[in-house]
Amino acid sequence: AIVNVPRLKPWGVLPPLRRAVGLTDAWHGHVHAGYDERSLRALLPSTLRLVGTRDYVRFFSYALDTALNVASVRGTAADGSSNGRPVSGAARRLYPAMRAFAALDALVPFTRGYMLVATLERTAVATDA
């Protein structure tokens, strides 16, 4: 199985900013602020083992995600609807610039990402003989 969860990053620059503009864990549907390899392993039942993890979404792509989510929140009504307005083609036209901005993550290779992907494997199940 593949699990994609927010990475526990208590010293990250962007999470306090995201919370300040209303992009809380609850808004995203997250129950926990994030996980690291140790805390994820502790949650697994004995029938699963953690094979490995990899992080992604570094500063620039997370900053872009923050900006897009803020724009999304401001473009919706209090009930979460878009008031029937069609989605603008602006995002489609801006995509090459957004992709280039997110690619700046390559400039910060020695940092940990804001998201964690974990690979899980089923363990051998004991059978009664």
All heavy atoms as an XYZ file, in Angstrom:
983
protein
N       0.849     -1.183      0.000
C       0.000      0.000      0.000
C       0.889      1.238      0.000
O       2.021      1.205      0.482
C      -0.906      0.005      1.216
N       0.366      2.294     -0.540
C       1.051      3.582     -0.543
C       0.194      4.545      0.268
O      -1.010      4.647      0.048
C       1.211      4.133     -1.975
C       1.924      3.134     -2.876
C       1.885      5.480     -1.960
C       3.363      2.885     -2.525
N       0.802      5.226      1.211
C       0.106      6.180      2.063
C       0.730      7.556      1.848
O       1.953      7.698      1.881
C       0.216      5.773      3.556
C      -0.464      6.781      4.447
C      -0.356      4.391      3.775
N      -0.108      8.556      1.629
C       0.349      9.930      1.430
C      -0.211     10.781      2.568
O      -1.438     10.903      2.706
C      -0.160     10.434      0.072
C       0.372     11.790     -0.265
O       1.449     12.178      0.157
N      -0.383     12.527     -1.051
N       0.665     11.322      3.402
C       0.237     12.084      4.577
C       1.073     13.359      4.702
O       2.174     13.443      4.147
C       0.390     11.250      5.878
C      -0.549     10.052      5.870
C       1.818     10.806      6.092
N       0.560     14.352      5.446
C       1.413     15.518      5.720
C       2.578     15.103      6.604
O       2.432     14.260      7.478
C       0.490     16.498      6.451
C      -0.759     15.771      6.752
C      -0.754     14.462      6.041
N       3.739     15.672      6.348
C       4.929     15.384      7.157
C       4.905     16.298      8.378
O       4.589     17.469      8.281
C       6.204     15.647      6.366
C       7.467     15.456      7.203
C       8.706     15.797      6.443
N       9.270     14.663      5.739
C       9.843     13.615      6.330
N       9.915     13.535      7.625
N      10.341     12.641      5.619
N       5.245     15.738      9.527
C       5.383     16.529     10.737
C       6.616     17.402     10.573
O       7.721     16.899     10.420
C       5.518     15.616     11.960
C       5.578     16.322     13.298
C       4.320     17.144     13.536
C       5.741     15.305     14.415
N       6.399     18.695     10.530
C       7.500     19.627     10.297
C       7.304     20.832     11.228
O       6.876     21.904     10.796
C       7.486     20.051      8.822
C       8.768     20.669      8.361
C       8.823     20.733      6.848
C      10.125     21.395      6.463
N      10.403     21.332      5.073
N       7.600     20.647     12.516
C       7.298     21.693     13.497
C       8.046     23.005     13.267
O       7.589     24.057     13.689
C       7.687     21.063     14.837
C       8.600     19.941     14.501
C       8.241     19.486     13.118
N       9.177     22.965     12.583
C       9.958     24.183     12.384
C       9.795     24.753     10.976
O      10.540     25.622     10.559
C      11.433     23.928     12.672
C      11.631     23.450     14.075
C      11.932     22.180     14.470
C      11.497     24.208     15.268
N      12.001     22.103     15.838
C      11.737     23.355     16.356
C      11.187     25.532     15.535
C      11.682     23.764     17.669
C      11.144     25.940     16.856
C      11.381     25.066     17.893
N       8.802     24.263     10.224
C       8.572     24.760      8.873
C       8.135     26.219      8.880
O       7.455     26.684      9.796
N       8.497     26.945      7.864
C       8.160     28.368      7.742
C       6.702     28.570      7.350
O       6.039     29.471      7.848
C       9.088     29.037      6.695
C       8.688     30.465      6.424
C      10.539     28.944      7.131
N       6.194     27.742      6.475
C       4.871     27.972      5.911
C       3.678     27.524      6.765
O       2.621     28.152      6.688
C       4.787     27.354      4.519
C       5.659     28.056      3.486
C       5.697     27.275      2.187
C       5.173     29.470      3.241
N       3.763     26.470      7.577
C       2.574     26.076      8.348
C       1.973     27.176      9.222
O       0.747     27.334      9.219
C       3.070     24.886      9.181
C       4.110     24.271      8.302
C       4.821     25.458      7.672
N       2.754     27.996      9.943
C       2.114     29.073     10.714
C       1.386     30.084      9.817
O       0.298     30.560     10.164
C       3.283     29.749     11.450
C       4.360     28.722     11.474
C       4.192     27.921     10.220
N       1.959     30.377      8.670
C       1.309     31.284      7.723
C       0.007     30.681      7.208
O      -1.020     31.350      7.144
C       2.249     31.598      6.552
C       1.637     32.390      5.405
C       1.280     33.792      5.863
C       2.579     32.428      4.221
N       0.036     29.402      6.879
C      -1.172     28.726      6.385
C      -2.274     28.746      7.437
O      -3.436     28.990      7.116
C      -0.834     27.301      5.960
C       0.011     27.250      4.693
C       0.480     25.851      4.376
N      -0.583     24.945      4.007
C      -0.976     24.699      2.755
N      -0.399     25.328      1.748
N      -1.933     23.833      2.511
N      -1.922     28.478      8.687
C      -2.929     28.520      9.758
C      -3.489     29.922      9.925
O      -4.685     30.102     10.139
C      -2.335     28.009     11.065
C      -2.163     26.500     11.107
C      -1.792     25.999     12.485
N      -0.523     26.498     12.970
C       0.670     25.968     12.682
N       0.739     24.903     11.906
N       1.771     26.474     13.171
N      -2.633     30.935      9.794
C      -3.074     32.327      9.966
C      -4.092     32.744      8.913
O      -4.950     33.587      9.191
C      -1.865     33.269      9.931
N      -4.018     32.170      7.723
C      -4.971     32.530      6.660
C      -6.126     31.534      6.571
O      -6.910     31.575      5.633
C      -4.275     32.686      5.281
C      -3.289     33.829      5.312
C      -3.621     31.394      4.832
N      -6.237     30.638      7.553
C      -7.371     29.729      7.620
C      -7.169     28.372      6.992
O      -8.095     27.569      6.935
N      -5.974     28.076      6.519
C      -5.696     26.772      5.907
C      -5.216     25.807      6.988
O      -4.077     25.377      7.005
C      -4.660     26.915      4.784
C      -5.054     27.852      3.643
C      -3.929     27.979      2.641
C      -6.329     27.386      2.982
N      -6.109     25.487      7.889
C      -5.781     24.639      9.031
C      -5.792     23.163      8.629
O      -6.255     22.801      7.547
C      -6.807     24.841     10.156
O      -8.087     24.431      9.662
C      -6.866     26.298     10.599
N      -5.313     22.325      9.522
C      -5.352     20.886      9.290
C      -6.795     20.423      9.112
O      -7.094     19.615      8.236
C      -4.687     20.129     10.442
C      -3.205     20.409     10.527
O      -2.564     20.517      9.462
O      -2.690     20.521     11.643
N      -7.701     20.941      9.943
C      -9.116     20.563      9.843
C      -9.702     20.981      8.493
O     -10.486     20.244      7.901
C      -9.902     21.206     10.986
N      -9.320     22.149      7.981
C      -9.814     22.618      6.680
C      -9.411     21.645      5.578
O     -10.165     21.401      4.648
C      -9.257     24.016      6.384
C      -9.776     24.606      5.107
C     -10.954     25.279      4.945
C      -9.139     24.581      3.825
N     -11.078     25.659      3.625
C      -9.988     25.249      2.921
C      -7.940     24.051      3.358
C      -9.677     25.402      1.578
C      -7.624     24.205      2.020
C      -8.489     24.876      1.149
N      -8.219     21.063      5.716
C      -7.735     20.098      4.735
C      -8.277     18.691      4.989
O      -8.017     17.784      4.212
C      -6.198     20.043      4.757
C      -5.555     21.153      4.024
N      -5.218     22.344      4.623
C      -5.189     21.271      2.721
C      -4.667     23.135      3.726
N      -4.632     22.518      2.566
N      -8.965     18.482      6.104
C      -9.474     17.156      6.431
C      -8.472     16.275      7.145
O      -8.658     15.071      7.251
N      -7.393     16.885      7.656
C      -6.373     16.131      8.377
C      -6.723     16.061      9.856
O      -7.115     17.054     10.453
C      -4.990     16.782      8.232
C      -4.512     16.873      6.820
N      -4.373     15.771      6.016
C      -4.140     17.932      6.081
C      -3.941     16.160      4.833
N      -3.797     17.457      4.841
N      -6.560     14.898     10.439
C      -6.820     14.704     11.863
C      -5.605     15.104     12.689
O      -5.727     15.610     13.790
C      -7.212     13.235     12.138
C      -7.429     12.995     13.624
C      -8.458     12.861     11.349
N      -4.405     14.889     12.139
C      -3.159     15.193     12.833
C      -2.372     16.240     12.041
O      -2.517     16.354     10.831
C      -2.295     13.938     12.988
C      -2.971     12.857     13.765
N      -3.106     12.892     15.132
C      -3.576     11.713     13.370
C      -3.757     11.828     15.543
N      -4.058     11.093     14.483
N      -1.500     16.961     12.741
C      -0.677     17.981     12.091
C       0.334     17.366     11.131
O       0.818     18.028     10.231
C       0.045     18.818     13.141
N       0.626     16.111     11.297
C       1.568     15.458     10.406
C       2.209     14.254     11.063
O       1.983     13.975     12.242
N       2.994     13.555     10.268
C       3.631     12.327     10.719
C       5.098     12.341     10.317
O       5.482     12.967      9.344
C       2.971     11.109     10.055
C       1.502     10.994     10.341
C       0.571     11.618      9.530
C       1.046     10.271     11.427
C      -0.788     11.521      9.791
C      -0.304     10.163     11.700
C      -1.218     10.796     10.875
O      -2.557     10.698     11.138
N       5.879     11.629     11.078
C       7.236     11.309     10.646
C       7.281      9.787     10.573
O       6.291      9.109     10.865
C       8.301     11.894     11.580
C       8.160     11.451     13.028
O       7.450     10.452     13.307
O       8.752     12.098     13.892
N       8.396      9.254     10.167
C       8.491      7.801      9.980
C       8.195      7.044     11.271
O       7.468      6.048     11.270
C       9.877      7.440      9.452
C       9.982      6.010      8.996
C      11.277      5.723      8.274
O      11.738      6.570      7.483
O      11.833      4.627      8.500
N       8.699      7.536     12.378
C       8.506      6.857     13.665
C       7.033      6.854     14.081
O       6.489      5.833     14.480
C       9.357      7.535     14.732
C       9.343      6.832     16.082
C      10.275      7.498     17.075
N      10.146      8.943     17.161
C       9.247      9.589     17.911
N       8.397      8.905     18.644
N       9.203     10.900     17.938
N       6.363      8.013     13.987
C       4.965      8.071     14.420
C       4.053      7.284     13.483
O       3.072      6.700     13.928
C       4.498      9.518     14.530
O       4.542     10.174     13.284
N       4.389      7.262     12.209
C       3.598      6.468     11.263
C       3.756      4.980     11.550
O       2.775      4.227     11.570
C       4.039      6.787      9.838
C       3.138      6.320      8.716
C       1.720      6.839      8.878
C       3.709      6.771      7.383
N       4.969      4.556     11.815
C       5.236      3.145     12.141
C       4.455      2.731     13.396
O       3.915      1.628     13.465
C       6.729      2.918     12.347
C       7.088      1.457     12.556
C       8.583      1.226     12.659
N       9.155      1.195     11.310
C      10.088      2.041     10.868
N      10.564      2.976     11.640
N      10.562      1.934      9.647
N       4.360      3.612     14.385
C       3.659      3.294     15.634
C       2.159      3.092     15.416
O       1.510      2.395     16.191
C       3.897      4.410     16.653
N       1.608      3.687     14.372
C       0.178      3.557     14.108
C      -0.201      2.279     13.361
O      -1.364      1.904     13.328
C      -0.302      4.748     13.268
C      -0.342      6.090     13.951
C      -0.673      7.175     12.947
C      -1.347      6.084     15.080
N       0.777      1.634     12.765
C       0.487      0.488     11.908
C       0.120     -0.752     12.719
O       0.721     -1.035     13.750
C       1.687      0.165     11.030
C       2.069      1.228     10.015
C       3.339      0.807      9.278
C       0.941      1.488      9.048
N      -0.853     -1.494     12.217
C      -1.168     -2.771     12.879
C      -0.050     -3.773     12.611
O       0.792     -3.573     11.723
C      -2.476     -3.197     12.186
C      -2.424     -2.542     10.848
C      -1.696     -1.231     11.052
N      -0.040     -4.840     13.346
C       1.030     -5.831     13.200
C       1.007     -6.507     11.830
O       1.980     -7.144     11.444
C       0.934     -6.882     14.305
O      -0.305     -7.562     14.204
N      -0.076     -6.365     11.094
C      -0.175     -6.988      9.773
C       0.471     -6.146      8.676
O       0.528     -6.579      7.531
C      -1.654     -7.229      9.411
O      -2.349     -5.982      9.491
C      -2.279     -8.244     10.349
N       0.952     -4.953      9.020
C       1.622     -4.095      8.048
C       2.971     -3.646      8.581
O       3.127     -3.413      9.773
C       0.783     -2.852      7.745
C      -0.519     -3.051      6.994
C      -1.285     -1.740      6.927
C      -0.257     -3.582      5.601
N       3.924     -3.518      7.669
C       5.214     -2.967      8.075
C       5.588     -1.858      7.107
O       5.240     -1.890      5.923
C       6.295     -4.041      8.149
C       6.843     -4.507      6.836
C       8.003     -5.480      7.049
N       8.537     -5.891      5.776
C       9.509     -5.253      5.134
N      10.076     -4.208      5.673
N       9.931     -5.675      3.953
N       6.294     -0.880      7.616
C       6.740      0.258      6.830
C       7.990     -0.143      6.067
O       8.999     -0.504      6.663
C       7.036      1.441      7.761
C       7.405      2.749      7.108
C       6.272      3.276      6.244
C       7.750      3.766      8.184
N       7.916     -0.110      4.746
C       9.049     -0.493      3.906
C       9.971      0.704      3.689
O      11.188      0.578      3.726
C       8.559     -1.046      2.548
C       9.715     -1.357      1.634
C       7.682     -2.266      2.759
N       9.397      1.872      3.481
C      10.214      3.054      3.250
C       9.363      4.298      3.124
O       8.135      4.222      2.986
N      10.008      5.452      3.202
C       9.300      6.725      3.063
C      10.085      7.638      2.122
O      11.292      7.463      1.919
C       9.143      7.447      4.417
O      10.439      7.729      4.945
C       8.335      6.628      5.398
N       9.379      8.594      1.601
C       9.991      9.629      0.763
C       9.173     10.896      0.942
O       7.951     10.847      1.002
C       9.979      9.179     -0.693
C      10.654     10.173     -1.591
C      10.827      9.634     -2.957
N      11.492     10.668     -3.741
C      11.737     10.587     -5.002
N      11.377      9.511     -5.665
N      12.337     11.549     -5.633
N       9.850     12.016      1.046
C       9.111     13.265      1.198
C       9.161     14.058     -0.108
O       9.999     13.818     -0.970
C       9.660     14.089      2.366
C      11.107     14.475      2.185
O      11.363     15.520      1.562
O      11.981     13.722      2.649
N       8.223     14.964     -0.248
C       8.157     15.834     -1.415
C       7.424     17.108     -1.029
O       7.015     17.254      0.112
C       7.499     15.116     -2.608
C       6.017     14.864     -2.439
C       5.084     15.641     -3.116
C       5.547     13.856     -1.613
C       3.733     15.421     -2.964
C       4.199     13.636     -1.456
C       3.293     14.413     -2.142
O       1.956     14.194     -1.978
N       7.239     18.003     -1.927
C       6.615     19.319     -1.735
C       7.492     20.165     -0.808
O       7.264     20.250      0.388
C       5.161     19.248     -1.200
C       4.565     20.643     -1.059
C       4.284     18.405     -2.080
N       8.489     20.758     -1.380
C       9.368     21.623     -0.605
C       8.830     23.050     -0.611
O       7.695     23.287     -0.977
C      10.788     21.502     -1.135
C      11.398     20.168     -0.734
C      12.815     19.992     -1.200
N      13.454     18.850     -0.600
C      13.146     17.582     -0.841
N      12.170     17.285     -1.647
N      13.802     16.607     -0.253
N       9.639     23.994     -0.208
C       9.176     25.351      0.069
C       8.403     25.998     -1.084
O       7.300     26.510     -0.894
C      10.365     26.254      0.460
C       9.937     27.664      0.713
C       9.388     28.016      1.927
C      10.046     28.624     -0.273
C       8.963     29.312      2.169
C       9.624     29.926     -0.045
C       9.080     30.274      1.180
N       8.954     26.006     -2.282
C       8.340     26.757     -3.374
C       7.008     26.151     -3.814
O       6.036     26.875     -4.045
C       9.305     26.893     -4.553
C      10.473     27.780     -4.234
C      11.699     27.223     -3.879
C      10.357     29.159     -4.251
C      12.774     28.038     -3.551
C      11.428     29.978     -3.930
C      12.645     29.415     -3.580
N       6.950     24.841     -3.940
C       5.679     24.228     -4.339
C       4.640     24.347     -3.221
O       3.443     24.508     -3.485
C       5.867     22.781     -4.775
O       6.563     22.040     -3.821
N       5.064     24.331     -1.966
C       4.127     24.504     -0.847
C       3.642     25.951     -0.769
O       2.482     26.200     -0.457
C       4.792     24.068      0.454
C       3.835     23.627      1.531
C       2.866     22.670      1.292
C       3.922     24.148      2.815
C       2.006     22.246      2.285
C       3.064     23.729      3.817
C       2.106     22.787      3.551
O       1.259     22.363      4.545
N       4.524     26.898     -1.078
C       4.115     28.308     -1.123
C       3.093     28.515     -2.237
O       2.096     29.230     -2.060
C       5.328     29.205     -1.336
N       3.311     27.885     -3.381
C       2.360     27.981     -4.484
C       1.030     27.351     -4.094
O      -0.037     27.917     -4.343
C       2.926     27.310     -5.740
C       2.032     27.305     -6.967
C       1.690     28.728     -7.399
C       2.701     26.545     -8.094
N       1.078     26.188     -3.453
C      -0.132     25.531     -2.979
C      -0.883     26.434     -2.005
O      -2.114     26.541     -2.052
C       0.229     24.205     -2.305
C      -0.983     23.501     -1.740
O      -1.749     22.911     -2.524
O      -1.170     23.557     -0.500
N      -0.150     27.102     -1.132
C      -0.765     28.028     -0.174
C      -1.485     29.148     -0.911
O      -2.648     29.460     -0.615
C       0.300     28.604      0.781
O       0.914     27.520      1.481
C      -0.303     29.580      1.774
N      -0.818     29.767     -1.875
C      -1.426     30.870     -2.634
C      -2.670     30.407     -3.391
O      -3.702     31.102     -3.390
C      -0.402     31.455     -3.599
N      -2.605     29.242     -4.003
C      -3.759     28.733     -4.752
C      -4.926     28.408     -3.825
O      -6.084     28.665     -4.153
C      -3.365     27.504     -5.569
C      -2.409     27.771     -6.724
C      -1.933     26.458     -7.338
C      -3.048     28.662     -7.775
N      -4.627     27.854     -2.645
C      -5.696     27.564     -1.686
C      -6.322     28.837     -1.138
O      -7.534     28.898     -0.958
C      -5.184     26.676     -0.550
C      -5.197     25.224     -0.921
O      -6.242     24.643     -1.172
N      -4.031     24.628     -0.991
N      -5.517     29.854     -0.861
C      -6.061     31.130     -0.384
C      -6.968     31.728     -1.459
O      -8.072     32.197     -1.169
C      -4.932     32.116      0.002
C      -5.460     33.526      0.184
C      -4.252     31.640      1.274
N      -6.526     31.702     -2.708
C      -7.349     32.210     -3.804
C      -8.642     31.410     -3.930
O      -9.711     31.973     -4.176
C      -6.568     32.164     -5.107
N      -8.555     30.108     -3.729
C      -9.732     29.244     -3.794
C     -10.720     29.576     -2.686
O     -11.923     29.653     -2.913
C      -9.299     27.787     -3.692
O     -10.405     26.943     -3.531
N     -10.213     29.777     -1.471
C     -11.074     30.099     -0.333
C     -11.765     31.441     -0.564
O     -12.951     31.598     -0.309
C     -10.269     30.119      0.984
C     -11.069     30.716      2.120
C      -9.819     28.705      1.323
N     -11.041     32.403     -1.064
C     -11.629     33.728     -1.306
C     -12.633     33.708     -2.447
O     -13.498     34.553     -2.518
C     -10.526     34.736     -1.583
C      -9.726     35.009     -0.340
C      -8.801     36.158     -0.511
N      -8.095     36.360      0.749
C      -7.059     37.125      0.884
N      -6.579     37.778     -0.151
N      -6.474     37.265      2.054
N     -12.519     32.746     -3.350
C     -13.423     32.661     -4.486
C     -14.663     31.834     -4.224
O     -15.456     31.605     -5.120
N     -14.858     31.383     -2.973
C     -16.033     30.573     -2.648
C     -16.912     31.299     -1.650
O     -16.469     32.169     -0.908
C     -15.627     29.214     -2.044
O     -14.837     29.439     -0.884
C     -14.830     28.386     -3.031
N     -18.176     30.928     -1.649
C     -19.132     31.487     -0.699
C     -18.929     30.831      0.660
O     -18.190     29.856      0.788
C     -20.546     31.240     -1.204
N     -19.605     31.354      1.669
C     -19.460     30.831      3.023
C     -19.851     29.358      3.104
O     -19.331     28.620      3.935
C     -20.303     31.653      3.983
N     -20.775     28.912      2.236
C     -21.190     27.511      2.265
C     -20.275     26.612      1.451
O     -20.513     25.425      1.298
C     -22.629     27.358      1.787
C     -22.810     27.731      0.316
O     -21.832     28.161     -0.335
O     -23.943     27.592     -0.175
N     -19.195     27.172      0.880
C     -18.235     26.383      0.132
C     -18.526     26.296     -1.354
O     -17.752     25.728     -2.106
N     -19.641     26.873     -1.801
C     -19.953     26.807     -3.225
C     -19.221     27.915     -3.973
O     -18.776     28.894     -3.391
C     -21.463     26.956     -3.443
O     -21.868     28.276     -3.118
N     -19.123     27.767     -5.278
C     -18.431     28.768     -6.092
C     -19.403     29.783     -6.674
O     -19.070     30.510     -7.596
C     -17.654     28.084     -7.221
O     -18.570     27.416     -8.077
N     -20.616     29.818     -6.152
C     -21.662     30.737     -6.612
C     -21.974     30.551     -8.086
O     -22.393     31.477     -8.766
C     -21.270     32.202     -6.341
C     -21.160     32.486     -4.858
O     -21.926     31.954     -4.063
N     -20.207     33.308     -4.484
N     -21.746     29.367     -8.588
C     -22.089     29.066     -9.971
C     -21.151     29.657    -11.011
O     -21.399     29.549    -12.198
N     -20.083     30.304    -10.583
C     -19.146     30.899    -11.542
C     -18.263     29.826    -12.148
O     -17.773     28.954    -11.437
C     -18.260     31.929    -10.848
C     -19.015     33.146    -10.366
C     -18.079     34.045     -9.633
N     -17.667     33.313     -8.421
C     -17.164     33.876     -7.357
N     -16.966     35.153     -7.330
N     -16.826     33.167     -6.314
N     -18.070     29.894    -13.459
C     -17.167     28.914    -14.069
C     -15.725     29.184    -13.664
O     -15.361     30.311    -13.337
C     -17.361     29.134    -15.571
C     -17.846     30.545    -15.681
C     -18.622     30.827    -14.418
N     -14.933     28.155    -13.675
C     -13.513     28.302    -13.351
C     -12.852     29.081    -14.477
O     -13.034     28.791    -15.650
C     -12.847     26.925    -13.178
C     -11.353     27.069    -12.975
C     -13.496     26.186    -12.032
N     -12.095     30.091    -14.100
C     -11.415     30.933    -15.081
C     -10.313     30.167    -15.789
O      -9.732     29.235    -15.236
C     -10.816     32.136    -14.357
O      -9.861     32.780    -15.168
N     -10.001     30.562    -17.000
C      -8.905     29.964    -17.742
C      -7.555     30.517    -17.313
O      -6.525     30.140    -17.859
N      -7.570     31.422    -16.315
C      -6.318     32.040    -15.867
C      -5.333     30.993    -15.356
O      -4.145     31.055    -15.655
C      -6.596     33.081    -14.788
N      -5.837     30.025    -14.601
C      -4.938     28.995    -14.069
C      -4.290     28.209    -15.202
O      -3.111     27.875    -15.149
C      -5.696     28.060    -13.139
N      -5.073     27.943    -16.243
C      -4.531     27.212    -17.391
C      -3.448     28.029    -18.091
O      -2.408     27.521    -18.473
C      -5.669     26.875    -18.356
C      -5.277     25.957    -19.474
C      -6.446     25.480    -20.326
N      -7.486     26.454    -20.568
C      -8.713     26.405    -20.001
N      -9.031     25.449    -19.181
N      -9.609     27.324    -20.279
N      -3.671     29.327    -18.213
C      -2.674     30.185    -18.861
C      -1.449     30.399    -17.985
O      -0.342     30.572    -18.483
C      -3.306     31.530    -19.235
C      -4.305     31.417    -20.388
C      -4.778     32.766    -20.868
N      -5.455     33.561    -19.864
C      -6.741     33.455    -19.523
N      -7.501     32.557    -20.127
N      -7.269     34.235    -18.616
N      -1.642     30.387    -16.676
C      -0.528     30.611    -15.750
C       0.243     29.329    -15.419
O       1.273     29.390    -14.759
C      -1.040     31.233    -14.449
C      -1.494     32.681    -14.551
C      -2.145     33.115    -13.245
C      -0.324     33.575    -14.887
N      -0.261     28.192    -15.870
C       0.359     26.924    -15.496
C       1.860     26.871    -15.784
O       2.624     26.432    -14.918
C      -0.354     25.743    -16.159
C       0.301     24.433    -15.818
C       0.085     23.848    -14.571
C       1.170     23.806    -16.696
C       0.709     22.661    -14.227
C       1.794     22.618    -16.357
C       1.561     22.060    -15.128
O       2.179     20.891    -14.786
N       2.337     27.292    -16.954
C       3.793     27.208    -17.181
C       4.599     28.002    -16.148
O       5.634     27.534    -15.678
C       3.973     27.784    -18.591
C       2.653     27.554    -19.251
C       1.633     27.723    -18.168
N       4.108     29.172    -15.758
C       4.813     29.975    -14.743
C       4.740     29.296    -13.377
O       5.727     29.286    -12.631
C       4.228     31.382    -14.679
N       3.575     28.722    -13.053
C       3.441     28.032    -11.768
C       4.350     26.804    -11.721
O       4.980     26.530    -10.705
C       1.984     27.624    -11.525
C       1.059     28.809    -11.286
S      -0.610     28.352    -10.772
C      -1.236     27.519    -12.211
N       4.430     26.089    -12.827
C       5.298     24.909    -12.897
C       6.765     25.305    -12.720
O       7.519     24.636    -12.014
C       5.080     24.205    -14.250
C       5.914     22.996    -14.456
C       5.369     21.821    -13.671
N       6.168     20.646    -13.988
C       6.861     19.981    -13.086
N       6.832     20.324    -11.835
N       7.571     18.945    -13.436
N       7.148     26.411    -13.346
C       8.530     26.895    -13.219
C       8.820     27.320    -11.779
O       9.893     27.036    -11.243
C       8.770     28.051    -14.178
N       7.857     27.987    -11.133
C       8.035     28.406     -9.742
C       8.201     27.190     -8.835
O       9.097     27.143     -7.987
C       6.845     29.265     -9.287
C       6.999     29.806     -7.900
C       7.819     30.902     -7.649
C       6.325     29.230     -6.844
C       7.964     31.402     -6.363
C       6.467     29.719     -5.549
C       7.283     30.810     -5.319
N       7.358     26.182     -9.011
C       7.448     24.964     -8.197
C       8.764     24.234     -8.441
O       9.306     23.602     -7.534
C       6.266     24.042     -8.488
N       9.312     24.352     -9.644
C      10.583     23.694     -9.958
C      11.748     24.290     -9.171
O      12.810     23.663     -9.063
C      10.863     23.781    -11.458
N      11.548     25.474     -8.590
C      12.592     26.075     -7.760
C      12.887     25.228     -6.519
O      13.897     25.437     -5.854
C      12.211     27.503     -7.357
C      12.154     28.523     -8.496
C      11.607     29.848     -7.991
C      13.528     28.709     -9.129
N      12.012     24.263     -6.226
C      12.270     23.337     -5.116
C      13.621     22.647     -5.272
O      14.246     22.263     -4.289
C      11.176     22.274     -5.027
C       9.927     22.769     -4.325
O       9.976     23.825     -3.664
O       8.894     22.089     -4.436
N      14.077     22.499     -6.506
C      15.375     21.852     -6.756
C      16.526     22.656     -6.163
O      17.605     22.120     -5.934
C      15.594     21.668     -8.256
N      16.284     23.932     -5.864
C      17.327     24.773     -5.270
C      17.492     24.529     -3.776
O      18.444     25.030     -3.175
C      17.008     26.258     -5.511
C      16.944     26.691     -6.970
C      16.514     28.156     -7.055
C      18.286     26.474     -7.651
N      16.565     23.793     -3.171
C      16.629     23.504     -1.732
C      16.613     21.985     -1.508
O      15.747     21.457     -0.827
C      15.487     24.208     -0.966
C      15.726     25.684     -0.847
C      14.137     23.934     -1.606
N      17.601     21.281     -2.063
C      17.566     19.815     -2.026
C      17.811     19.199     -0.656
O      17.463     18.051     -0.429
C      18.673     19.422     -2.997
C      19.648     20.548     -2.923
C      18.799     21.778     -2.736
N      18.408     19.926      0.259
C      18.764     19.322      1.543
C      17.726     19.598      2.623
O      18.014     19.442      3.800
C      20.152     19.805      1.983
C      21.205     19.440      0.976
C      21.796     20.403      0.184
C      21.564     18.110      0.792
C      22.756     20.060     -0.757
C      22.522     17.753     -0.156
C      23.112     18.733     -0.926
N      16.536     20.009      2.219
C      15.454     20.219      3.177
C      14.464     19.071      3.065
O      14.448     18.339      2.085
C      14.730     21.547      2.896
O      14.153     21.482      1.584
C      15.675     22.725      2.996
N      13.646     18.933      4.061
C      12.614     17.898      4.033
C      11.332     18.506      3.485
O      11.017     19.650      3.754
C      12.365     17.355      5.425
C      13.560     16.582      5.907
C      13.219     15.789      7.105
N      14.329     14.873      7.342
C      14.181     13.730      7.944
N      13.014     13.361      8.371
N      15.211     12.952      8.123
N      10.597     17.706      2.742
C       9.347     18.162      2.162
C       8.228     18.242      3.182
O       8.346     17.751      4.308
N       7.133     18.852      2.763
C       5.975     19.020      3.631
C       4.998     17.851      3.545
O       4.036     17.788      4.291
C       5.240     20.316      3.279
C       5.987     21.555      3.717
C       6.902     22.171      2.878
C       5.783     22.100      4.977
C       7.591     23.312      3.282
C       6.463     23.231      5.388
C       7.364     23.831      4.536
O       8.045     24.940      4.938
N       5.230     16.926      2.613
C       4.372     15.755      2.465
C       5.250     14.498      2.523
O       6.413     14.532      2.143
C       3.607     15.794      1.143
C       2.633     16.956      1.031
S       1.310     16.936      2.260
C       0.377     15.511      1.757
N       4.659     13.415      2.988
C       5.379     12.157      3.173
C       4.613     11.032      2.474
O       3.400     10.902      2.640
C       5.488     11.844      4.673
C       6.238     10.601      5.086
C       7.727     10.767      4.824
C       6.008     10.324      6.553
N       5.306     10.276      1.677
C       4.735      9.091      1.041
C       5.397      7.886      1.682
O       6.629      7.813      1.744
C       4.987      9.086     -0.484
C       4.479      7.798     -1.104
C       4.327     10.276     -1.136
N       4.594      6.976      2.169
C       5.113      5.767      2.818
C       4.665      4.543      2.039
O       3.520      4.465      1.591
C       4.610      5.682      4.251
N       5.567      3.607      1.882
C       5.249      2.328      1.253
C       5.091      1.300      2.361
O       5.969      1.156      3.207
C       6.376      1.905      0.290
O       6.594      2.954     -0.645
C       6.015      0.630     -0.436
N       3.964      0.622      2.341
C       3.660     -0.391      3.355
C       3.584     -1.756      2.699
O       3.244     -1.881      1.522
C       2.319     -0.080      4.029
C       2.136      1.322      4.586
C       0.726      1.495      5.123
C       3.156      1.623      5.650
N       3.868     -2.771      3.484
C       3.828     -4.140      2.982
C       3.111     -5.001      4.011
O       3.311     -4.836      5.220
C       5.262     -4.613      2.779
C       5.409     -5.973      2.178
C       6.878     -6.268      1.913
O       7.570     -6.693      2.865
O       7.319     -6.046      0.782
N       2.314     -5.909      3.525
C       1.627     -6.831      4.419
C       2.644     -7.815      4.986
O       3.499     -8.310      4.259
C       0.543     -7.587      3.664
C      -0.468     -8.205      4.554
C      -1.633     -8.814      3.855
N      -1.633     -8.640      2.427
C      -2.594     -9.047      1.638
N      -3.625     -9.661      2.142
N      -2.536     -8.863      0.340
N       2.565     -8.069      6.271
C       3.488     -9.024      6.895
C       2.886    -10.420      6.810
O       1.691    -10.572      6.568
C       3.747     -8.667      8.373
O       2.499     -8.675      9.072
C       4.406     -7.307      8.511
N       3.728    -11.407      7.030
C       3.236    -12.790      7.037
C       2.259    -12.964      8.194
O       2.527    -12.522      9.316
C       4.404    -13.752      7.168
N       1.147    -13.556      7.904
C       0.134    -13.780      8.940
C       0.305    -15.187      9.471
O       0.388    -16.152      8.705
C      -1.286    -13.603      8.348
C      -2.341    -13.847      9.403
C      -1.429    -12.205      7.764
N       0.379    -15.297     10.791
C       0.526    -16.613     11.413
C      -0.756    -17.410     11.201
O      -1.850    -16.883     11.347
C       0.816    -16.463     12.895
N      -0.628    -18.669     10.860
C      -1.796    -19.521     10.681
C      -1.783    -20.633     11.717
O      -0.738    -21.055     12.196
C      -1.790    -20.163      9.263
O      -0.594    -20.900      9.108
C      -1.887    -19.097      8.192
N      -2.963    -21.085     12.068
C      -3.076    -22.198     13.015
C      -2.824    -23.495     12.267
O      -3.374    -23.730     11.210
C      -4.473    -22.242     13.650
C      -4.703    -21.031     14.547
O      -3.708    -20.531     15.110
O      -5.862    -20.608     14.682
N      -1.987    -24.345     12.807
C      -1.654    -25.597     12.117
C      -2.575    -26.700     12.517
O      -3.170    -26.816     13.485
C      -0.216    -25.976     12.414
